[in-house]
């Protein structure tokens, strides 16, 4: 995401800045991702407050349990957000006004949706599959000792496609919505603010705009995230079986299971992600021009 609307960002700088932002965001907010995944796999168990879930797991299983699968998510987030930002900038550049470097809201969201397909295929589905399998296994069979051993064991048991791309359709649909809404709404909001004379190139505005984009994204894409998580548990499960199981357990409202948990992460994550990205862009441009 370009920090300066009047200048083009080299792809290499956008790639590095996106990777840095993704790693920082994942490391800072992972306990809430853990809590959300637990709720989607096993139900609320009477608890909806994400802070209580985090505290309960830390008390009963130890603080280290909150970071089960974290390394996989950090690696995945570095790759995912590096791909996301450079792909979004490249795709959006095809549609933007060459004089103002601005796009319409529809063009920004459409660029984000195309970016979601690229990111899901290249990075997101494999990393989410392994992260979810590790979290599921930590509470059930405890067969996995590391992400790499998890990949190797799932590959032997289920083959390459199910080992790394189980839940691909729902993950991609989620990424299309997530990236479209998050990057699209963030870019559109910044363009609107610039057009009304609002100073947007500072950390406070980046955080506020990112938090808003994160909230909108979560509410719009939660059903895809819920089904995706069910489909990526340690054992092999078909997507439609997951949908039927969720509807049987909680009805349609079950598709929004874990929304509060996810908001606990994505509101902060949106602010952190865009702030870290734009500060990294400024630093890298200063260093390498």
CORDA-V880542 format. One record per residue. N is the residue number from 1. D_LAST is the distance of its C-alpha to the last C-alpha in Angstrom with 2 decimals. Layout:
n=N d_last=D_LAST
n=N d_last=D_LAST
//
This chain:
n=1 d_last=16.25
n=2 d_last=13.70
n=3 d_last=13.40
n=4 d_last=13.03
n=5 d_last=15.72
n=6 d_last=14.54
n=7 d_last=11.26
n=8 d_last=11.14
n=9 d_last=9.49
n=10 d_last=9.14
n=11 d_last=12.37
n=12 d_last=11.42
n=13 d_last=9.26
n=14 d_last=12.20
n=15 d_last=14.64
n=16 d_last=13.69
n=17 d_last=13.48
n=18 d_last=16.77
n=19 d_last=18.37
n=20 d_last=17.73
n=21 d_last=19.11
n=22 d_last=22.06
n=23 d_last=23.03
n=24 d_last=23.04
n=25 d_last=25.02
n=26 d_last=27.51
n=27 d_last=28.25
n=28 d_last=28.85
n=29 d_last=31.12
n=30 d_last=32.91
n=31 d_last=36.38
n=32 d_last=36.64
n=33 d_last=35.74
n=34 d_last=38.49
n=35 d_last=40.95
n=36 d_last=40.26
n=37 d_last=40.81
n=38 d_last=44.02
n=39 d_last=45.37
n=40 d_last=44.67
n=41 d_last=46.40
n=42 d_last=49.39
n=43 d_last=49.73
n=44 d_last=49.44
n=45 d_last=52.47
n=46 d_last=53.22
n=47 d_last=49.82
n=48 d_last=47.09
n=49 d_last=45.21
n=50 d_last=42.09
n=51 d_last=42.22
n=52 d_last=45.84
n=53 d_last=45.06
n=54 d_last=42.36
n=55 d_last=44.85
n=56 d_last=47.70
n=57 d_last=45.89
n=58 d_last=44.73
n=59 d_last=48.33
n=60 d_last=50.10
n=61 d_last=47.76
n=62 d_last=45.59
n=63 d_last=42.03
n=64 d_last=40.70
n=65 d_last=42.14
n=66 d_last=39.61
n=67 d_last=36.84
n=68 d_last=38.76
n=69 d_last=36.37
n=70 d_last=33.33
n=71 d_last=31.63
n=72 d_last=32.07
n=73 d_last=30.57
n=74 d_last=27.51
n=75 d_last=26.89
n=76 d_last=27.65
n=77 d_last=25.45
n=78 d_last=22.39
n=79 d_last=23.07
n=80 d_last=24.31
n=81 d_last=21.49
n=82 d_last=18.82
n=83 d_last=20.90
n=84 d_last=21.66
n=85 d_last=18.27
n=86 d_last=16.87
n=87 d_last=20.33
n=88 d_last=20.72
n=89 d_last=17.54
n=90 d_last=18.64
n=91 d_last=22.26
n=92 d_last=21.79
n=93 d_last=19.75
n=94 d_last=22.99
n=95 d_last=24.98
n=96 d_last=22.89
n=97 d_last=23.59
n=98 d_last=21.21
n=99 d_last=21.47
n=100 d_last=21.04
n=101 d_last=19.19
n=102 d_last=22.12
n=103 d_last=24.78
n=104 d_last=28.33
n=105 d_last=29.37
n=106 d_last=31.20
n=107 d_last=28.24
n=108 d_last=26.01
n=109 d_last=28.83
n=110 d_last=29.60
n=111 d_last=26.03
n=112 d_last=26.30
n=113 d_last=29.67
n=114 d_last=28.54
n=115 d_last=25.72
n=116 d_last=28.51
n=117 d_last=30.44
n=118 d_last=27.56
n=119 d_last=26.83
n=120 d_last=30.58
n=121 d_last=31.30
n=122 d_last=28.48
n=123 d_last=28.42
n=124 d_last=30.24
n=125 d_last=33.87
n=126 d_last=34.11
n=127 d_last=32.51
n=128 d_last=34.60
n=129 d_last=37.71
n=130 d_last=37.47
n=131 d_last=36.60
n=132 d_last=39.59
n=133 d_last=41.89
n=134 d_last=41.13
n=135 d_last=41.88
n=136 d_last=45.02
n=137 d_last=46.23
n=138 d_last=45.80
n=139 d_last=48.50
n=140 d_last=50.75
n=141 d_last=51.29
n=142 d_last=48.71
n=143 d_last=48.36
n=144 d_last=44.61
n=145 d_last=43.39
n=146 d_last=39.69
n=147 d_last=37.36
n=148 d_last=37.77
n=149 d_last=41.55
n=150 d_last=41.55
n=151 d_last=39.84
n=152 d_last=42.26
n=153 d_last=45.33
n=154 d_last=44.48
n=155 d_last=43.78
n=156 d_last=47.23
n=157 d_last=48.99
n=158 d_last=47.35
n=159 d_last=45.45
n=160 d_last=41.77
n=161 d_last=41.69
n=162 d_last=43.36
n=163 d_last=41.72
n=164 d_last=38.15
n=165 d_last=38.57
n=166 d_last=41.46
n=167 d_last=40.79
n=168 d_last=38.25
n=169 d_last=39.59
n=170 d_last=39.56
n=171 d_last=36.20
n=172 d_last=34.69
n=173 d_last=36.50
n=174 d_last=35.20
n=175 d_last=31.60
n=176 d_last=32.03
n=177 d_last=33.31
n=178 d_last=31.02
n=179 d_last=27.73
n=180 d_last=29.09
n=181 d_last=30.22
n=182 d_last=27.48
n=183 d_last=24.33
n=184 d_last=26.32
n=185 d_last=27.89
n=186 d_last=24.74
n=187 d_last=22.86
n=188 d_last=26.06
n=189 d_last=26.61
n=190 d_last=23.19
n=191 d_last=23.79
n=192 d_last=27.26
n=193 d_last=26.16
n=194 d_last=23.63
n=195 d_last=26.51
n=196 d_last=28.75
n=197 d_last=26.55
n=198 d_last=25.79
n=199 d_last=22.69
n=200 d_last=21.15
n=201 d_last=17.74
n=202 d_last=19.33
n=203 d_last=20.56
n=204 d_last=24.19
n=205 d_last=23.86
n=206 d_last=21.71
n=207 d_last=24.51
n=208 d_last=27.31
n=209 d_last=26.06
n=210 d_last=25.44
n=211 d_last=28.92
n=212 d_last=30.51
n=213 d_last=28.97
n=214 d_last=30.15
n=215 d_last=33.66
n=216 d_last=34.02
n=217 d_last=32.85
n=218 d_last=35.32
n=219 d_last=38.31
n=220 d_last=37.71
n=221 d_last=37.16
n=222 d_last=39.39
n=223 d_last=42.20
n=224 d_last=39.95
n=225 d_last=38.69
n=226 d_last=42.30
n=227 d_last=43.59
n=228 d_last=40.62
n=229 d_last=41.28
n=230 d_last=44.98
n=231 d_last=44.30
n=232 d_last=42.09
n=233 d_last=44.56
n=234 d_last=45.65
n=235 d_last=48.60
n=236 d_last=48.26
n=237 d_last=48.84
n=238 d_last=48.73
n=239 d_last=46.68
n=240 d_last=49.73
n=241 d_last=51.72
n=242 d_last=49.08
n=243 d_last=49.31
n=244 d_last=53.11
n=245 d_last=53.10
n=246 d_last=50.89
n=247 d_last=53.05
n=248 d_last=56.21
n=249 d_last=55.11
n=250 d_last=53.68
n=251 d_last=53.97
n=252 d_last=51.16
n=253 d_last=49.85
n=254 d_last=49.21
n=255 d_last=46.25
n=256 d_last=44.50
n=257 d_last=45.46
n=258 d_last=42.81
n=259 d_last=41.17
n=260 d_last=41.44
n=261 d_last=40.13
n=262 d_last=37.15
n=263 d_last=36.47
n=264 d_last=36.56
n=265 d_last=33.49
n=266 d_last=31.66
n=267 d_last=31.71
n=268 d_last=29.96
n=269 d_last=27.88
n=270 d_last=26.56
n=271 d_last=25.51
n=272 d_last=24.00
n=273 d_last=22.19
n=274 d_last=20.36
n=275 d_last=19.74
n=276 d_last=18.34
n=277 d_last=16.16
n=278 d_last=14.66
n=279 d_last=14.29
n=280 d_last=12.65
n=281 d_last=10.15
n=282 d_last=9.42
n=283 d_last=9.35
n=284 d_last=7.19
n=285 d_last=4.38
n=286 d_last=5.50
n=287 d_last=6.00
n=288 d_last=3.77
n=289 d_last=0.00
//
